[in-house]
């Protein structure tokens, strides 16, 4: 017979006499629900006894706990703890001023996404070292006190971009594609995804975070939340690049483009704005378009940024007054201006993997498996692609023919 310990299985003579029941503390149950963002009502269909578990009237069976673990995205072992664990992200989570809540816990979707990206980065770092690669010289190469124009110029030089690169492209999509390509060519891993791995039922919340960056001298990684619009993603990418140059890993939400009260966050915003919308160019351009009905839209289309970035930049440069910006922002919040939303998961599955896995990372993993230096089991876990799906993706990259 099992012992009387709080978290040990106990036997109960009911309609399933051979099925053990599990004692779970009420704080753990409520924590799991709060952490997942689900209420009791949300899970009544899947777990009809949930309210009784919370009241201590009945105990769940092991299969029911496994279901609870799945629907709340909570590791199974956590349900056997007496008290909820204090989950912490491995990197700082900078929230915009006015967008902070006391004791706000990161969502399981964010936690698991960062953990997955860290595993990829760890593998890539060791792979590059084995290949004899040298550390990237631009990582931690600047200081937050450096002039934004100087840092932005250094980033453009490293990526091989001119200060007119975006204006020369036809639309946001092309500009975003080009920027991602240039970033990867510089040695930075780029991941753009709006769900956890390939699970379209677990969507990432753009109000929680727009992106994050994991700084590393061999394999820096930037992650962009694809739930955001393409024009908004441009600013997130530029902000993340600045973090790499400053050498600071972080998660950020950038609500209303307002950085958190942090020196590097503020400096990264300034660099991102200068990188995307150079002050000299905008000041010259402003004179010819400032009297147009929608000048911020014209700027946005020219520089391939969102209208919010355009308005924010003109305010920063003193081209408009606070009242004008506030009027624009009120209207911006009440209208859908950015029609470049990308419904994650649409389109060609294998093409999407170049964003979700990252082209540079995928090529390294596939090459290592072909050369016998990485087990296919490990390659599947790193990419989230298994069996024939992995092989078809490899073939789409011109890496067909497993050995």
C-alpha positions as CSV (number, residue, x, y, z in Angstrom):
1,X,0.0,0.0,0.0
2,X,1.2,3.5,-0.7
3,X,2.2,5.7,2.2
4,X,0.2,8.6,3.5
5,X,2.6,11.3,2.1
6,X,0.8,14.3,0.6
7,X,1.9,13.7,-3.0
8,X,1.8,9.9,-3.1
9,X,-0.8,7.9,-4.9
10,X,-3.7,6.5,-2.8
11,X,-6.2,3.8,-3.7
12,X,-9.8,4.4,-3.6
13,X,-12.7,1.9,-3.9
14,X,-14.7,3.4,-6.7
15,X,-15.8,2.5,-10.2
16,X,-12.1,2.2,-11.1
17,X,-10.6,0.3,-8.2
18,X,-7.4,-0.5,-10.0
19,X,-6.7,3.2,-11.0
20,X,-4.6,5.2,-8.5
21,X,-5.6,8.7,-7.6
22,X,-3.1,11.6,-7.1
23,X,-3.0,14.2,-4.4
24,X,-2.3,17.6,-5.8
25,X,-2.2,20.7,-3.6
26,X,-4.8,23.4,-4.3
27,X,-2.1,26.1,-4.7
28,X,-0.4,24.0,-7.4
29,X,-3.7,23.5,-9.3
30,X,-4.6,27.2,-9.2
31,X,-1.0,28.2,-10.1
32,X,-1.1,25.9,-13.2
33,X,-4.4,27.4,-14.3
34,X,-3.2,31.0,-13.8
35,X,0.1,30.3,-15.5
36,X,-1.7,28.9,-18.6
37,X,-4.2,31.7,-18.8
38,X,-7.1,29.2,-18.5
39,X,-10.1,29.4,-16.1
40,X,-12.0,26.4,-14.7
41,X,-14.8,27.1,-17.3
42,X,-12.4,26.8,-20.2
43,X,-11.4,23.3,-19.2
44,X,-14.8,21.9,-18.1
45,X,-15.3,20.0,-21.3
46,X,-11.9,18.4,-21.1
47,X,-11.7,18.0,-17.3
48,X,-15.2,17.9,-15.9
49,X,-14.0,17.1,-12.4
50,X,-11.6,20.1,-12.2
51,X,-13.8,22.2,-9.9
52,X,-14.1,19.2,-7.5
53,X,-10.3,18.8,-7.5
54,X,-10.0,22.4,-6.5
55,X,-12.5,21.9,-3.6
56,X,-10.7,18.7,-2.5
57,X,-13.9,16.7,-3.0
58,X,-12.2,14.1,-5.3
59,X,-8.7,13.5,-6.5
60,X,-7.6,13.1,-10.2
61,X,-6.2,9.9,-11.6
62,X,-2.8,9.8,-13.2
63,X,-4.3,9.9,-16.8
64,X,-6.3,13.0,-15.7
65,X,-3.2,14.7,-14.4
66,X,-1.4,14.0,-17.6
67,X,-4.3,15.6,-19.5
68,X,-4.2,18.6,-17.1
69,X,-0.4,18.8,-17.8
70,X,-1.0,18.9,-21.5
71,X,-3.8,21.5,-21.6
72,X,-2.1,23.8,-19.2
73,X,1.4,23.4,-20.7
74,X,2.7,22.5,-17.3
75,X,5.5,19.9,-16.8
76,X,4.0,16.8,-15.2
77,X,6.5,16.8,-12.3
78,X,5.3,20.2,-11.1
79,X,2.0,18.7,-10.0
80,X,3.8,16.6,-7.4
81,X,5.3,19.6,-5.7
82,X,3.8,20.9,-2.4
83,X,4.0,24.6,-3.5
84,X,4.2,26.3,-6.9
85,X,7.8,26.8,-8.2
86,X,9.1,30.3,-8.7
87,X,9.7,30.3,-12.4
88,X,12.2,32.8,-13.7
89,X,13.3,33.6,-17.2
90,X,17.0,33.1,-17.9
91,X,17.2,36.6,-19.4
92,X,15.7,40.0,-18.3
93,X,12.1,40.8,-19.4
94,X,12.0,44.5,-20.1
95,X,8.4,45.8,-20.2
96,X,7.5,49.2,-21.4
97,X,6.7,51.9,-18.9
98,X,3.0,51.6,-17.8
99,X,2.8,48.0,-19.1
100,X,4.1,46.3,-15.9
101,X,2.1,44.3,-13.5
102,X,3.2,43.3,-10.0
103,X,4.4,39.7,-9.7
104,X,3.6,39.1,-13.4
105,X,4.8,35.7,-14.4
106,X,6.0,34.7,-17.8
107,X,3.6,32.5,-19.8
108,X,4.6,28.9,-20.4
109,X,4.6,29.7,-24.2
110,X,7.4,32.3,-23.6
111,X,9.3,30.1,-21.2
112,X,9.3,27.1,-23.5
113,X,10.2,29.2,-26.6
114,X,13.2,30.8,-24.9
115,X,14.3,27.4,-23.6
116,X,14.1,25.9,-27.1
117,X,16.1,28.8,-28.6
118,X,18.7,28.4,-25.9
119,X,19.1,24.7,-26.8
120,X,19.5,25.6,-30.4
121,X,22.1,28.3,-29.6
122,X,24.1,25.9,-27.3
123,X,24.3,23.4,-30.1
124,X,25.2,26.0,-32.7
125,X,27.9,27.4,-30.6
126,X,29.6,24.0,-30.1
127,X,29.2,23.2,-33.8
128,X,30.9,26.5,-34.9
129,X,33.7,25.9,-32.4
130,X,34.3,22.5,-33.8
131,X,34.4,24.0,-37.3
132,X,37.1,26.4,-36.2
133,X,35.0,29.5,-36.4
134,X,36.1,32.7,-34.7
135,X,34.0,34.8,-32.3
136,X,32.0,37.5,-34.1
137,X,33.8,40.8,-33.6
138,X,30.7,43.0,-33.6
139,X,29.2,41.4,-30.5
140,X,29.6,43.8,-27.5
141,X,31.5,46.2,-29.8
142,X,29.7,49.4,-28.8
143,X,28.5,51.2,-25.7
144,X,25.0,52.6,-24.9
145,X,26.6,56.0,-24.6
146,X,27.8,55.9,-28.2
147,X,26.0,58.1,-30.6
148,X,23.0,56.3,-32.2
149,X,24.1,57.4,-35.7
150,X,27.5,55.8,-35.1
151,X,26.1,52.5,-33.9
152,X,23.5,52.4,-36.7
153,X,26.2,53.0,-39.3
154,X,28.3,50.2,-37.8
155,X,25.3,47.8,-38.0
156,X,24.7,48.8,-41.6
157,X,28.4,48.4,-42.5
158,X,28.5,44.9,-40.9
159,X,25.3,43.8,-42.8
160,X,26.4,45.4,-46.1
161,X,23.5,47.8,-46.3
162,X,23.4,51.4,-47.4
163,X,21.4,54.0,-45.5
164,X,18.9,54.0,-48.4
165,X,18.5,50.2,-48.6
166,X,14.8,50.0,-47.5
167,X,13.7,52.9,-49.7
168,X,15.0,51.0,-52.7
169,X,12.7,48.0,-52.1
170,X,9.1,47.8,-53.2
171,X,7.3,46.8,-50.0
172,X,7.6,45.8,-46.3
173,X,7.7,42.1,-47.2
174,X,10.7,42.4,-49.5
175,X,12.5,44.7,-47.0
176,X,11.9,42.3,-44.1
177,X,13.1,39.3,-46.2
178,X,16.3,41.2,-47.2
179,X,17.0,42.3,-43.7
180,X,16.6,38.8,-42.3
181,X,18.9,37.4,-45.0
182,X,21.6,40.0,-44.3
183,X,21.5,39.4,-40.6
184,X,21.9,35.6,-41.1
185,X,24.8,36.2,-43.6
186,X,26.5,38.2,-40.8
187,X,26.4,35.1,-38.5
188,X,23.3,35.9,-36.5
189,X,20.6,33.2,-36.1
190,X,17.2,34.6,-37.0
191,X,13.9,32.9,-35.9
192,X,10.5,34.4,-36.8
193,X,7.6,32.5,-35.3
194,X,4.1,33.2,-33.9
195,X,3.6,29.8,-32.2
196,X,5.5,27.5,-29.9
197,X,7.6,25.4,-32.2
198,X,5.2,24.1,-34.8
199,X,2.2,23.9,-32.5
200,X,-0.4,26.2,-34.1
201,X,-2.7,25.7,-31.0
202,X,-0.1,27.6,-28.9
203,X,0.0,31.1,-30.2
204,X,2.5,33.6,-28.9
205,X,1.0,36.7,-27.4
206,X,2.4,39.9,-28.9
207,X,1.3,41.9,-25.9
208,X,3.6,39.8,-23.7
209,X,6.6,40.2,-26.0
210,X,7.5,41.3,-29.5
211,X,10.8,39.5,-29.5
212,X,13.9,38.6,-27.6
213,X,17.7,38.4,-28.2
214,X,20.2,35.9,-26.9
215,X,23.7,37.4,-27.1
216,X,26.6,35.1,-27.8
217,X,30.0,35.7,-29.4
218,X,29.6,32.7,-31.7
219,X,25.9,32.3,-32.3
220,X,23.8,35.3,-31.3
221,X,20.1,34.7,-31.8
222,X,17.2,37.0,-32.4
223,X,13.6,35.9,-32.1
224,X,10.7,37.9,-33.6
225,X,7.1,37.2,-32.7
226,X,5.4,36.6,-36.0
227,X,2.0,37.5,-34.5
228,X,3.1,41.1,-35.1
229,X,2.8,42.9,-38.4
230,X,5.6,42.9,-40.8
231,X,6.3,46.6,-40.6
232,X,6.4,46.4,-36.8
233,X,8.8,43.4,-37.1
234,X,11.3,45.7,-38.8
235,X,11.6,47.8,-35.7
236,X,11.9,44.7,-33.5
237,X,14.7,43.3,-35.6
238,X,16.5,46.6,-35.5
239,X,16.1,46.9,-31.8
240,X,17.5,43.3,-31.3
241,X,20.5,44.1,-33.5
242,X,21.3,47.0,-31.2
243,X,21.2,44.7,-28.2
244,X,23.8,42.4,-29.9
245,X,26.1,45.3,-30.5
246,X,25.6,46.4,-26.9
247,X,26.0,42.8,-25.6
248,X,22.7,42.5,-23.6
249,X,20.3,39.6,-23.8
250,X,16.6,40.5,-23.2
251,X,12.9,40.0,-23.8
252,X,10.9,43.1,-24.6
253,X,7.4,44.1,-25.5
254,X,8.0,47.7,-26.9
255,X,4.4,48.7,-26.3
256,X,3.8,52.0,-28.2
257,X,7.6,51.9,-29.0
258,X,8.2,52.9,-25.4
259,X,11.3,51.1,-23.9
260,X,11.6,50.0,-20.4
261,X,13.4,52.2,-17.8
262,X,16.8,50.7,-18.7
263,X,19.8,52.4,-20.3
264,X,20.4,49.7,-22.9
265,X,16.7,49.5,-23.8
266,X,16.5,53.3,-24.4
267,X,19.7,53.3,-26.4
268,X,18.6,50.3,-28.5
269,X,15.4,52.2,-29.4
270,X,17.4,55.2,-30.5
271,X,19.7,53.1,-32.6
272,X,16.8,51.1,-34.1
273,X,15.1,54.4,-35.1
274,X,18.2,55.7,-36.7
275,X,19.0,52.4,-38.4
276,X,15.5,52.3,-40.1
277,X,14.8,56.0,-40.6
278,X,18.1,58.0,-40.8
279,X,17.6,61.5,-39.3
280,X,19.3,63.2,-42.3
281,X,17.1,61.5,-44.8
282,X,13.9,62.1,-43.0
283,X,14.6,65.7,-42.4
284,X,15.2,66.2,-46.1
285,X,12.2,64.1,-47.1
286,X,9.9,65.8,-44.6
287,X,9.8,69.1,-46.4
288,X,8.3,67.6,-49.5
289,X,5.6,65.5,-47.8
290,X,4.7,67.2,-44.5
291,X,1.5,68.9,-46.0
292,X,0.2,65.6,-47.5
293,X,-3.1,64.2,-45.9
294,X,-1.3,61.3,-44.3
295,X,2.4,62.1,-44.0
296,X,3.2,59.3,-41.6
297,X,1.8,56.8,-44.0
298,X,4.0,58.2,-46.8
299,X,7.1,58.0,-44.5
300,X,6.2,54.4,-43.5
301,X,5.9,53.3,-47.1
302,X,9.1,55.0,-48.1
303,X,11.3,53.6,-45.2
304,X,9.3,50.3,-44.9
305,X,8.4,50.8,-41.3
306,X,5.1,51.1,-39.4
307,X,3.2,54.4,-39.3
308,X,3.8,54.4,-35.5
309,X,7.6,54.3,-36.1
310,X,7.3,57.1,-38.7
311,X,5.3,59.3,-36.3
312,X,7.6,58.4,-33.4
313,X,10.7,59.4,-35.5
314,X,9.3,62.7,-36.6
315,X,8.5,63.5,-33.0
316,X,12.0,62.6,-31.8
317,X,13.5,64.9,-34.4
318,X,11.3,67.8,-33.4
319,X,9.5,67.8,-36.8
320,X,6.1,67.6,-35.1
321,X,4.8,68.6,-31.6
322,X,3.5,66.3,-28.9
323,X,-0.1,67.3,-29.5
324,X,0.1,66.2,-33.2
325,X,1.7,62.9,-32.2
326,X,-1.0,62.2,-29.5
327,X,-3.7,62.9,-32.0
328,X,-2.2,60.5,-34.5
329,X,-1.7,57.9,-31.9
330,X,-5.3,58.1,-30.7
331,X,-6.5,57.5,-34.3
332,X,-3.8,54.8,-34.8
333,X,-5.1,52.8,-31.8
334,X,-8.6,52.9,-33.1
335,X,-8.0,52.0,-36.7
336,X,-6.2,49.0,-38.3
337,X,-3.5,50.8,-40.2
338,X,-1.0,48.1,-40.7
339,X,-2.5,45.6,-43.2
340,X,0.7,43.5,-43.4
341,X,-0.4,41.0,-40.7
342,X,1.0,37.6,-41.4
343,X,-1.3,34.8,-40.2
344,X,1.3,32.4,-38.9
345,X,1.0,28.9,-40.2
346,X,-0.4,29.9,-43.6
347,X,1.3,29.3,-46.9
348,X,3.8,26.6,-47.7
349,X,4.8,24.6,-44.7
350,X,8.4,24.0,-45.7
351,X,8.9,27.6,-46.7
352,X,7.6,28.6,-43.2
353,X,10.4,26.5,-41.6
354,X,13.0,28.9,-42.9
355,X,11.5,31.4,-40.6
356,X,10.5,29.1,-37.7
357,X,13.8,27.2,-37.7
358,X,16.0,29.7,-39.4
359,X,17.9,29.0,-42.6
360,X,21.4,29.3,-41.2
361,X,20.6,27.0,-38.2
362,X,18.7,24.4,-40.4
363,X,21.6,24.1,-42.8
364,X,24.1,23.5,-40.0
365,X,21.9,20.8,-38.4
366,X,21.2,19.0,-41.7
367,X,24.9,19.1,-42.7
368,X,25.9,17.7,-39.3
369,X,23.4,14.8,-39.6
370,X,24.6,14.0,-43.1
371,X,28.2,13.9,-41.9
372,X,27.3,11.6,-39.0
373,X,28.2,14.1,-36.3
374,X,24.6,14.6,-35.1
375,X,22.1,11.8,-34.4
376,X,18.9,12.2,-36.3
377,X,17.0,11.9,-33.0
378,X,18.8,15.0,-31.8
379,X,18.3,16.8,-35.1
380,X,14.6,16.1,-34.9
381,X,14.4,17.6,-31.3
382,X,16.4,20.7,-32.3
383,X,14.3,21.5,-35.3
384,X,10.9,20.2,-34.2
385,X,10.7,18.3,-37.6
386,X,10.6,14.5,-37.5
387,X,11.1,11.6,-40.0
388,X,9.9,12.2,-43.5
389,X,9.0,15.9,-42.6
390,X,12.7,16.5,-41.7
391,X,13.8,14.9,-45.0
392,X,11.4,16.9,-47.1
393,X,12.5,20.1,-45.5
394,X,16.2,19.2,-46.1
395,X,15.3,18.5,-49.8
396,X,13.6,21.9,-50.1
397,X,16.9,23.4,-49.0
398,X,18.8,21.4,-51.6
399,X,20.1,19.0,-49.0
400,X,18.3,15.8,-50.0
401,X,19.7,12.3,-50.0
402,X,20.3,11.1,-46.4
403,X,23.2,8.7,-45.9
